[in-house]
Amino acid sequence: MAAAGSSRRVETKTISIKTFGCRANSLDTDAMTLEAQKRGYQIVDETEVADTYVINSCTVTHAADAETRTLAMRLKKKNPAARVAVVGCYAQVAKDELQKLPTVDYILGTADKLRLFDLLESPYDALVAKTPSPASGFLPDEFPGSRNSRANIKIQDGCNFSCSYCIIPQARGRSRSLPLEKVISQVRAARDQGFEEVVLTGIHLAHYGWDKKTNLLTLVKAILDMENGPRLRLSTLDPFEIPDELIEMVGVHPKLCPYFHIALQSGSNSVLKGMRRIYRAEEFVKVTNRLRQQCPDVFIGVDVIVGFHGETEEAFAETVQCLKDSYWTKLHVFPFSLRRGTKAETLADPIPTLVKQARSKQLRDWSAQRHLEFMQSQLGRPLDVLIEKPSAKHPGFWQGHSANYLPILLEDSLDLPLQAKVTYGCTPERVENGLVFSSMMPRMRASSVC
């Protein structure tokens, strides 16, 4: 490593960017990739020898932190002359920890991700390179493109809540929103680049606009009113953040995907109180059944944390009953992992690992059956599918997802690029190994799946 104040410049030609964590982190990597390309860098895979390795880190759990440290060590071993940069949430909250590692040359927080490129092209100064700016998140002003077939657009960053298990407000700061006109501009740019689906995302999506005298519903309406606009998908919302007006649009507006990802976390009100969540389980039951009544074919994915401190057998049974009383399609189950620096550190009654594992298995098995039933219920229904890429496991098939997030395989000799992003009509015919096999229809947009 160069000494502080050295005049040696880094002539970086190749760069690798590895992403850990959430969809928002993935979007940040899209922005870093675009910036690297603008500056003439060649993007390579982490398995290749590169001049610079960037780890876009996650810090939701200690396991995520360990992944970053292990990868930094492995990359430095692969090329001892390479610059290794850890950016993002872990760098933001644990710079002292990372500063002790000889394998890490740059430590940049959530607001500094693009500043890395200026540092790479300047004389190396360890004090500057390893001192993150205060947490303030990262919102690109322009659409950075997407490495996927759908255009993910980050419209909000940060969080004003203080859930007892979560470190993210410390990593990304308070909630901030991209101005509505800039979001619309990015949606237009995505459409002009050929993307037929846009996903709105953020750290706390429903807080969009609180600092800009607008709100998420207003933005959704503006996007849906665009002429020849893409279909629109929303990322995670809390149970109390889905207004009736939005529900009434589901299954009616052809461009609004009948898809919701809801962060329940627990169906026990006592556990929700310990988590410092500001809703009750009954709200989840009510909103999911309202969504099903509005659109019987809506997909509802649900986040559930099991084994949080104080989750007694009775409390877990309340979660199970909550899920029985509500409508959902698939569960995303997370065994609770205590994060140092959160308020949950002070809570009593930790749950044994074996108990958490058993509860996780119970919910995951239930989820697999419920998801299978949902896929089977869609057989024979005309659907639109966003073609994504050739299937690696099923040669001769293209894979994609319907508006209500069915994983679709289409058998056809489509003349498409390897990373396709176009919408075709299909009719689901059979379910096999968690996939829906479908026949092609003329290119179309369905009026509704409901």
N, C-alpha and C positions, 0 to 999 in steps of 0.2 A: 504494500500500500504506500502511496506517495505521502511524504511528510506534509504537515500543514504548511500552507504558503508556497508549496512547490509550484514552479512555473510550467510543469509538464502538462500538456493537454492530452485529453483522451480522444484518440481518433477512432471512434466507434463506427463500425461498419455493419455489424450484425447485432441484433437484439432479440431476446426471448422474453415474453411476458406470460407468467403463469398466474392464474386466477384461483383464489380460494373464496368460498362463501356464497353470498346471495346474488340475486339478479342485478341489484344495484352495483355490486362490485364488477360483475361481468360487463355492464354498460360503461363503467369507468375504464375497463380494459379496452373496450372499443375506441374510446376517446384517445387513450394513450397510443393505441395502434395507429390511428389516423395521424396523430402528431408525429410519431416516429417515421411514418411513410413520407409525410410532408418534408421532414428534415433529411430525407435520403437514406434512412436506415433500412436494412433488409431484415424482415421479420423471419425468425427461424423458430423451430420447436425446441422445447426445453431439453429434449434428448440430444440435440446437436451442440457442438462447441460454438459458443457465442462470445462476442466481446463484452456484452453486458447482459446480465440476467436481472429481470424485474419480478419480484414476488408481490402480487397485489393481495395483501393478507386479510384474513378474517380473524376475529377475536371473540366470537360468540362463546367458545368453550376453551378449556385448557388444551384439549386435543388439537384444536385448530392452531393454537399458538405453537404447539410442538411440531406440527406439520411444517410450519414456516421455518422453524429453526433447523429441522432435519434437512429440508430441501436446500436451504442456504449452504449448509455444510457439504451436501452432495454436489451442488453446482460449483462451489469453490474448488472442490477436489477435482471435478471434471476439467476445469480450466483455472489454475491458480492465478493467472494473469487477468482474469475477467473481473469486471466491476459487478458486485452483487448489491442490488437495491431492494430493501423491504419498504413497501409503501402501504398506505391504507390504515385500517382500523387497529391492527396489532401494533404497528409502528406508532400510532397516535397515543395509545394508552400505556405502552411498555417500552418507551425509548431507553430508559435506564437499563433494562434487561438486555435489549439488543445492542447497546453500546459496548457491552462487555464481550460481544462475540467478534472474534477476529475474521470471521467469514463474511461479515456485513460491512459494506463500504458506505452505503447511503441509507438514511433512515428518514423517510418523508411521510407525513400524516395524510389525512383525508383531503386536505385542501391543497396539497403540494404535488399532486400526481403529475401534472404537466410541467411543473417547475424542475422536475428531474432532468429534463432535456437541456435546460439552460446550464444546470450544474455539470452535466456530462461534458459540455463544450467549454467549460471554464476551468481555470487552474483549481486543482483539488484543494479544498480546505475542509478538514475533518470536522471542525466546529460547526460550519455551515451545513455540511453534508449530513450531519447526524443530529440536527436539531429541528424537529418538526414545528411548523407554525401551529398556533392555537386551532382547536377543532372547529371547523366551519363547513365541512362537507365539500361537495364538488358537483356543480351543475354546468355541463357544457352548453354554450350558447347556440352552437350549431349541431345539426344532426351528424354524428360521427360515423355513420354507416353501421353495419351490423355484420358480424361473422356468422349469423344465423339466417334462416329464411324469413323470419318475422322481424320487424323493426321495433326494437325496444327503445323507448324514449323515457329518460329519467326526468320527471317534472318536479320532483321534490326531494329534499335531503334533510337529514337531522330529525330529532324527535323531542317534543316538549314533555313527554310522559316520563315516569320514573318507575317502571315495573321492577319489582324487587330482584328479579333474576337476570336483568339485562344490563350490559355494559355499553350498549350502542350509543346512548345519549352522550356519554363521555367521549366516545370515539368520533362522533359526527356532529356534535353540537346541537343547537336548537334548530327547529324546523324553519326551512327556507324554501321558497317556491320560485320556479322559472316563470317569468311574465307570460300571461296567456298568449299574447301575440307571438312570442318566441316559440311556444309549444306548437301553435298552429303552423308556424314557418317550418319547424322540424317535421311535422306530419306531412306537409306538402313536399318537402325535400325527399322524404322517404317514399312517398307515392311516385314522385318523378323518377326515382331510382328503381322503380319497378316493384316495390314492396306492396303486397296486397293485404297485409295485416300489420297493425300497430298495437304494441302493448305499452300501456302507461304504467310506469312503476316509480317507486320511491321508498324511502325508509318508513314513512308513515303517510301512505298515499292519500288518505282521506283528509289530511291536514293541508292538502294542496290549496293555495290561495288565501290562507288565513292572514298572511302578511302582505297580500296584494289586493285586498278588497274584492275577492272573487272566491269561487269554490270549485270543487271537483265536478259537481253536477253541471255547472255552467260551462266548464271546459268540455265535458262529454257531449253536451248538446251542440256546441260550436263545431266539434269534429264531425259529428254525425250529419250536420247540416252542410258539410263541404260537398261540392259537386264532384262526382266520381272519386270520392274519398275511399280509403281502405277500410276493411272491417276492423273493429275496435275491440280490444280485450283489456280488462282491468286486472291488476295484480292484487295483492293481499289487502283485505279490509277487516276491521273489527265488526262484531255482530251489530253494534249500535250505529254503525256508519253507513248503512245501506238504506237511504230514504225511500219512502213509498213511490215518489216520482220516478226514481231510477228503476225500481222493481216493475213499475207499470210499462216501462219501455222494453223490458226483456221479452223476447219472443214476438214482439210487435215490430220493432225497428230491425230491418234486415241486416244492417251493418254492425249491430251491437251483439257481440258473442254472448250466448247464453251460458256464461261461465263465471263462477265466483270462487275465490279462494278466501276462506274466512278463518281468522285466528281465534279459535275458541279457547285453546290452551287447557281449560278444565271445565267440566260440567258440574263441579261442586262450588257452590257460592262461598263456602268457608275457605277453600283453596284459592279461589279467585281473589278473595280479600287478602290472603297472605301474599299473593303475587302482585298485589296493588293494581289489579285490572279494574276498570271503572264501569263494568257492566255486570249483569247477572245472567246466569245460565238460561233463564226463561226468555231473555231477549234473543238468544241464539235459536231456541226452539221456535219462537214466533217468526223470525225473519226467514228461516230456511223453509218453513211450511208455507209462508206467503210466496216465496220464490217458486216453490213447486206448484202451488195453485195457479200462479201466473203463467208458468211455463213448465209443463210436466217433464220435458226433456232437458232441463237445465242441469249442468254439471256443477256440483258443489264439492270442492276439496276443502278439507278441514285440518288445521294444525292442532295437535293435542300433545301436551307435555304430561308424562306420567311419572309418578314418584317424587313430586315436589315435596319439600319438607312439610310434614303434617298431613300428608295424604293418607289417611287411615283407610282401612278396608271399607268403612262406611262411606267415606268421601269418594273413593274410587267407584263404588257402586252407584253413587249419585252421577258420576260422569257417564257410566254405562247407561243409566236410565235416561239421562239427558239425550244421549245419542239415539236411544230407542224411540224417544218422543219426537225427534226431529228428522228432517230429510237431509241426506248427504249422499255423495257418490263414492268418495275415497278419503281415507284418513292418512295424514302424514304424522306419524307417531315418533316422538322424541323422548327418550328417557332423560330425566332431569340430570343435568351436570352442573354442579356448583361452580360459579365463576368468581374468582377472587376480585374484590373491589366492588361487588354488588351488595345491596342491602340484605339479600338472602343469606349472606354469611352469618348474620346474627340470629337467624331463625333456628329453633330447636326441632327435634324429631326428624332427623334424617332417615330416609327409607333405604333398607338394605338393597344392594345391587341385584340379588336374585329375585327379590320382589318386583323391582322395576322391570327386570327382564321378562318375568312372567306376565305382568300387566301389559307390557309392550306387545308380546306375542299374541295375547288374547285380542287386542284391538287390531293388530295387523292381519291376523287370520280373518277376523270379521270384515275388515276393509276389503281384503282380496275377494271374498264372496260377494260383497255388495257391489264392488266394481264390475265383477263378471256379470252379475244380474243386470247392471245398467247397460253394459255393452250388448248383451243379448236382447235387451228391450229395444235396441236401435236397429235390429236387423230388418231389412226391407224398406227402410225409410230413406227417401232421397236426401242426401247431405252434400254440402260443399266441403272439400278437403283442400287445405293448403299443402301443396306438394313441397317437400323439403329436400330430400336427397335419395339416391338409390339405397335400398336396404342392404346392409352388409351381411345379414344373416339369411336373407331370402333373395338370392340372385334372380333377376328378372322382374323384381317388384320395386316400385317407388314407395317411400313411406312419407306420411304426413299426419296432420291432425284436422279433424272437423272443427266447426265453430264451437261445438260443445265438447271439445277435447277428447274425442275418440281417437285412439292410435290406429291409423288406417294404413293398410298395405294395398296398393293398386297394381294389378298385373297389366302392363301395357308397354308398348315400345315407344314411349314418349321421347321426342327429340328435344331434350332439355339439358341445360348445363348441370354440372355435378351438384351445385348448390342452387336448386330451383327455388322459386318463391311465387308460384302462380297457383290459382285456385281452379279446381276442376270439380264437376259434379260426380257423385258416386252413389251406389246403392250397396250398403253393407250386406254381405251374404252369409258369413260364418265367423265365429270366434274361435281362435286357436292360439294357445299359449300366450294369452293376454293381449292379442292383437286382433283387429277386425279386418278380415279380407273382403275386398269390395271389387265390384265391376265398374268400368268406366261409363260415364254418361257424357253427352255433349257438354262442352264448357258452358258453365252457367253460374248464376248466383241464386241460391234458394231464397224465397221470400221470408221464410222462417223455418226453424226446425221444430217449433212447438205447435 
